[in-house]
């Protein structure tokens, strides 16, 4: 081979090696760029997946919390209705028993004394006594009822205490002064069912230490 051919061949081989090195460099750069891009894509995919997972977990937790709250509210409503039903039964039973209990209190000496004293105290505070008092008692009332009234009711300045027997009046007494009247008979004491039930509920709350709603 002549010298020019050798020179040409050497230059060609050198050029080919240079081209090969450039191709390898470009390929390596492309691979590195592709790898970096792939890693970025994977990283973003993981971030998005974690975000979606957190969102799904949060939504599920909120759904569970809402379901628990709804269930708790439903149970509280059921319990409150059950309690109100029980209280209603208790109030009805108490209302049926009150007349009997009041009758028994009137027949008791101590109960009758407190009953007459309370009625007379209210009459003294609220009734006009300028023309005296009219006290109504059942003919079958115990004898000491008259004495209790005369002792507990203050003597009016401009009149007297008139005692009247009223058949079928039952337990208790009525005191009249002017046009007003203190009705301390059993029907009179039980005239306001709503007020009495409120007082019974207040007493039940005091005994149990828990507020009642009926």
C-alpha positions as a Markdown table, in Angstrom:
| # | Residue | x | y | z |
|---|---|---|---|---|
| 1 | Unk | 0.0 | 0.0 | 0.0 |
| 2 | Unk | 1.4 | 3.4 | -0.9 |
| 3 | Unk | 2.1 | 6.1 | 1.5 |
| 4 | Unk | -0.9 | 8.3 | 0.5 |
| 5 | Unk | -3.2 | 5.3 | 0.9 |
| 6 | Unk | -1.8 | 4.6 | 4.4 |
| 7 | Unk | -2.3 | 8.3 | 5.3 |
| 8 | Unk | -5.9 | 8.2 | 4.0 |
| 9 | Unk | -6.7 | 5.0 | 5.8 |
| 10 | Unk | -5.2 | 6.4 | 9.1 |
| 11 | Unk | -7.3 | 9.5 | 8.7 |
| 12 | Unk | -10.4 | 7.5 | 8.0 |
| 13 | Unk | -9.9 | 5.3 | 11.0 |
| 14 | Unk | -9.3 | 8.3 | 13.2 |
| 15 | Unk | -12.4 | 9.9 | 11.8 |
| 16 | Unk | -14.4 | 6.8 | 12.4 |
| 17 | Unk | -13.1 | 6.5 | 16.0 |
| 18 | Unk | -14.0 | 10.2 | 16.6 |
| 19 | Unk | -17.5 | 9.6 | 15.2 |
| 20 | Unk | -17.8 | 6.5 | 17.4 |
| 21 | Unk | -16.8 | 8.5 | 20.4 |
| 22 | Unk | -19.2 | 11.2 | 19.6 |
| 23 | Unk | -22.0 | 8.7 | 19.1 |
| 24 | Unk | -21.2 | 7.0 | 22.3 |
| 25 | Unk | -21.1 | 10.4 | 24.2 |
| 26 | Unk | -24.4 | 11.4 | 22.6 |
| 27 | Unk | -26.0 | 8.0 | 23.4 |
| 28 | Unk | -24.7 | 8.2 | 27.0 |
| 29 | Unk | -26.2 | 11.7 | 27.3 |
| 30 | Unk | -29.5 | 10.5 | 25.8 |
| 31 | Unk | -29.6 | 7.6 | 28.2 |
| 32 | Unk | -28.8 | 9.8 | 31.1 |
| 33 | Unk | -31.4 | 12.3 | 30.1 |
| 34 | Unk | -34.0 | 9.6 | 29.5 |
| 35 | Unk | -33.1 | 8.0 | 32.9 |
| 36 | Unk | -33.4 | 11.4 | 34.6 |
| 37 | Unk | -36.7 | 12.0 | 32.9 |
| 38 | Unk | -37.9 | 8.6 | 33.8 |
| 39 | Unk | -36.9 | 9.1 | 37.5 |
| 40 | Unk | -38.8 | 12.5 | 37.5 |
| 41 | Unk | -41.9 | 10.9 | 36.0 |
| 42 | Unk | -41.7 | 8.1 | 38.6 |
| 43 | Unk | -41.2 | 10.6 | 41.4 |
| 44 | Unk | -44.2 | 12.7 | 40.3 |
| 45 | Unk | -46.2 | 9.6 | 39.9 |
| 46 | Unk | -45.4 | 8.5 | 43.5 |
| 47 | Unk | -46.2 | 12.0 | 44.7 |
| 48 | Unk | -49.5 | 12.0 | 42.9 |
| 49 | Unk | -50.3 | 8.5 | 44.2 |
| 50 | Unk | -49.5 | 9.5 | 47.8 |
| 51 | Unk | -51.6 | 12.6 | 47.4 |
| 52 | Unk | -54.5 | 10.6 | 46.1 |
| 53 | Unk | -54.0 | 8.0 | 48.9 |
| 54 | Unk | -54.0 | 10.7 | 51.5 |
| 55 | Unk | -57.1 | 12.3 | 50.0 |
| 56 | Unk | -58.8 | 8.9 | 49.9 |
| 57 | Unk | -57.9 | 8.2 | 53.5 |
| 58 | Unk | -59.1 | 11.7 | 54.6 |
| 59 | Unk | -62.4 | 11.2 | 52.7 |
| 60 | Unk | -62.8 | 7.8 | 54.2 |
| 61 | Unk | -62.0 | 9.1 | 57.7 |
| 62 | Unk | -64.5 | 11.9 | 57.2 |
| 63 | Unk | -67.1 | 9.4 | 56.0 |
| 64 | Unk | -66.5 | 7.2 | 59.0 |
| 65 | Unk | -66.6 | 10.2 | 61.4 |
| 66 | Unk | -69.9 | 11.3 | 59.8 |
| 67 | Unk | -71.3 | 7.8 | 60.0 |
| 68 | Unk | -70.3 | 7.6 | 63.7 |
| 69 | Unk | -71.7 | 11.0 | 64.4 |
| 70 | Unk | -75.0 | 10.2 | 62.7 |
| 71 | Unk | -75.2 | 6.9 | 64.5 |
| 72 | Unk | -74.4 | 8.6 | 67.8 |
| 73 | Unk | -77.1 | 11.2 | 67.2 |
| 74 | Unk | -79.6 | 8.5 | 66.3 |
| 75 | Unk | -78.8 | 6.5 | 69.5 |
| 76 | Unk | -79.1 | 9.7 | 71.5 |
| 77 | Unk | -82.4 | 10.5 | 69.9 |
| 78 | Unk | -83.6 | 6.9 | 70.6 |
| 79 | Unk | -82.4 | 7.1 | 74.2 |
| 80 | Unk | -84.0 | 10.6 | 74.7 |
| 81 | Unk | -87.3 | 9.4 | 73.3 |
| 82 | Unk | -87.1 | 6.3 | 75.5 |
| 83 | Unk | -86.3 | 8.4 | 78.5 |
| 84 | Unk | -89.2 | 10.8 | 77.6 |
| 85 | Unk | -91.5 | 7.8 | 77.2 |
| 86 | Unk | -90.4 | 6.5 | 80.7 |
| 87 | Unk | -90.9 | 9.9 | 82.2 |
| 88 | Unk | -94.3 | 10.2 | 80.6 |
| 89 | Unk | -95.3 | 6.9 | 82.1 |
| 90 | Unk | -93.9 | 8.1 | 85.5 |
| 91 | Unk | -95.8 | 11.4 | 85.3 |
| 92 | Unk | -99.1 | 9.6 | 84.4 |
| 93 | Unk | -98.6 | 7.2 | 87.3 |
| 94 | Unk | -97.8 | 10.0 | 89.7 |
| 95 | Unk | -100.8 | 12.0 | 88.5 |
| 96 | Unk | -103.1 | 9.1 | 89.2 |
| 97 | Unk | -101.5 | 8.6 | 92.6 |
| 98 | Unk | -101.5 | 12.2 | 93.7 |
| 99 | Unk | -105.2 | 12.5 | 94.7 |
| 100 | Unk | -104.8 | 9.4 | 96.9 |
| 101 | Unk | -101.5 | 10.7 | 98.4 |
| 102 | Unk | -103.1 | 14.1 | 99.1 |
| 103 | Unk | -106.1 | 12.5 | 100.7 |
| 104 | Unk | -103.8 | 10.4 | 102.9 |
| 105 | Unk | -101.9 | 13.6 | 103.9 |
| 106 | Unk | -105.2 | 15.3 | 104.8 |
| 107 | Unk | -106.2 | 12.4 | 107.0 |
| 108 | Unk | -102.8 | 12.6 | 108.8 |
| 109 | Unk | -102.6 | 15.0 | 111.7 |
| 110 | Unk | -99.2 | 16.3 | 110.8 |
| 111 | Unk | -100.1 | 16.5 | 107.1 |
| 112 | Unk | -103.4 | 18.3 | 107.9 |
| 113 | Unk | -101.6 | 20.8 | 110.2 |
| 114 | Unk | -99.0 | 21.7 | 107.5 |
| 115 | Unk | -101.8 | 21.8 | 104.9 |
| 116 | Unk | -103.9 | 24.3 | 106.8 |
| 117 | Unk | -100.9 | 26.4 | 107.9 |
| 118 | Unk | -99.7 | 26.7 | 104.3 |
| 119 | Unk | -103.2 | 27.6 | 103.0 |
| 120 | Unk | -103.7 | 30.2 | 105.7 |
| 121 | Unk | -100.3 | 31.7 | 105.1 |
| 122 | Unk | -101.0 | 32.2 | 101.4 |
| 123 | Unk | -104.5 | 33.6 | 102.2 |
| 124 | Unk | -103.0 | 36.1 | 104.7 |
| 125 | Unk | -100.5 | 37.3 | 102.0 |
| 126 | Unk | -102.8 | 37.5 | 99.0 |
| 127 | Unk | -106.4 | 38.0 | 100.1 |
| 128 | Unk | -108.1 | 41.2 | 101.1 |
| 129 | Unk | -109.2 | 40.7 | 104.7 |
| 130 | Unk | -111.1 | 44.0 | 105.1 |
| 131 | Unk | -114.4 | 42.2 | 105.2 |
| 132 | Unk | -113.2 | 39.0 | 106.8 |
| 133 | Unk | -112.5 | 35.5 | 105.6 |
| 134 | Unk | -114.9 | 32.8 | 104.6 |
| 135 | Unk | -113.4 | 29.3 | 105.1 |
| 136 | Unk | -115.1 | 26.3 | 103.5 |
| 137 | Unk | -114.6 | 22.8 | 104.8 |
| 138 | Unk | -116.2 | 19.5 | 104.1 |
| 139 | Unk | -118.7 | 18.4 | 106.9 |
| 140 | Unk | -116.6 | 15.2 | 107.2 |
| 141 | Unk | -113.4 | 17.1 | 107.8 |
| 142 | Unk | -111.6 | 16.1 | 111.0 |
| 143 | Unk | -112.6 | 18.3 | 114.0 |
| 144 | Unk | -109.1 | 19.8 | 114.4 |
| 145 | Unk | -109.2 | 21.3 | 110.9 |
| 146 | Unk | -111.5 | 24.1 | 112.2 |
| 147 | Unk | -109.2 | 24.7 | 115.1 |
| 148 | Unk | -106.1 | 24.8 | 112.9 |
| 149 | Unk | -107.7 | 27.3 | 110.6 |
| 150 | Unk | -108.8 | 29.6 | 113.4 |
| 151 | Unk | -105.3 | 29.4 | 114.9 |
| 152 | Unk | -103.3 | 29.8 | 111.7 |
| 153 | Unk | -105.5 | 32.4 | 109.9 |
| 154 | Unk | -104.9 | 36.0 | 111.2 |
| 155 | Unk | -107.9 | 37.7 | 112.6 |
| 156 | Unk | -109.1 | 40.3 | 110.1 |
| 157 | Unk | -109.3 | 43.9 | 111.2 |
| 158 | Unk | -112.6 | 44.7 | 109.6 |
| 159 | Unk | -114.5 | 41.5 | 109.8 |
| 160 | Unk | -114.5 | 37.9 | 111.1 |
| 161 | Unk | -113.6 | 34.4 | 110.1 |
| 162 | Unk | -116.7 | 32.6 | 108.9 |
| 163 | Unk | -116.7 | 28.9 | 108.7 |
| 164 | Unk | -118.9 | 27.1 | 106.2 |
| 165 | Unk | -119.5 | 23.5 | 105.7 |
| 166 | Unk | -119.7 | 22.5 | 102.0 |
| 167 | Unk | -120.8 | 18.9 | 101.3 |
| 168 | Unk | -118.6 | 16.9 | 98.8 |
| 169 | Unk | -115.8 | 19.4 | 99.1 |
| 170 | Unk | -113.4 | 16.6 | 100.1 |
| 171 | Unk | -110.0 | 16.9 | 101.5 |
| 172 | Unk | -108.6 | 20.4 | 102.0 |
| 173 | Unk | -110.2 | 23.8 | 102.4 |
| 174 | Unk | -111.1 | 26.9 | 100.5 |
| 175 | Unk | -110.5 | 30.4 | 101.9 |
| 176 | Unk | -112.3 | 33.4 | 100.4 |
| 177 | Unk | -111.5 | 37.0 | 100.9 |
| 178 | Unk | -113.4 | 39.6 | 98.9 |
| 179 | Unk | -113.7 | 38.2 | 95.4 |
| 180 | Unk | -110.6 | 36.1 | 95.5 |
| 181 | Unk | -110.2 | 32.6 | 96.7 |
| 182 | Unk | -107.4 | 30.3 | 97.8 |
| 183 | Unk | -108.5 | 26.8 | 96.7 |
| 184 | Unk | -106.5 | 24.4 | 98.8 |
| 185 | Unk | -108.8 | 21.4 | 98.1 |
| 186 | Unk | -107.4 | 18.4 | 96.2 |
| 187 | Unk | -108.9 | 19.5 | 92.8 |
| 188 | Unk | -107.7 | 23.1 | 93.5 |
| 189 | Unk | -104.1 | 21.9 | 94.2 |
| 190 | Unk | -104.1 | 19.7 | 91.1 |
| 191 | Unk | -105.7 | 22.4 | 88.8 |
| 192 | Unk | -102.4 | 23.1 | 87.0 |
| 193 | Unk | -101.1 | 19.8 | 85.7 |
| 194 | Unk | -98.3 | 21.4 | 83.8 |
| 195 | Unk | -97.0 | 23.3 | 86.8 |
| 196 | Unk | -97.2 | 20.2 | 89.0 |
| 197 | Unk | -95.4 | 18.0 | 86.5 |
| 198 | Unk | -92.7 | 20.6 | 86.2 |
| 199 | Unk | -92.3 | 20.5 | 90.0 |
| 200 | Unk | -92.2 | 16.7 | 90.0 |
| 201 | Unk | -89.5 | 16.7 | 87.3 |
| 202 | Unk | -87.5 | 19.3 | 89.2 |
| 203 | Unk | -87.7 | 17.0 | 92.3 |
| 204 | Unk | -86.7 | 14.0 | 90.2 |
| 205 | Unk | -83.8 | 15.9 | 88.9 |
| 206 | Unk | -82.8 | 16.9 | 92.4 |
| 207 | Unk | -83.0 | 13.3 | 93.6 |
| 208 | Unk | -81.1 | 11.8 | 90.6 |
| 209 | Unk | -78.7 | 14.7 | 89.9 |
| 210 | Unk | -79.6 | 14.5 | 86.1 |
| 211 | Unk | -81.6 | 17.0 | 84.1 |
| 212 | Unk | -84.9 | 15.6 | 82.9 |
| 213 | Unk | -86.8 | 16.6 | 79.8 |
| 214 | Unk | -90.4 | 15.5 | 79.3 |
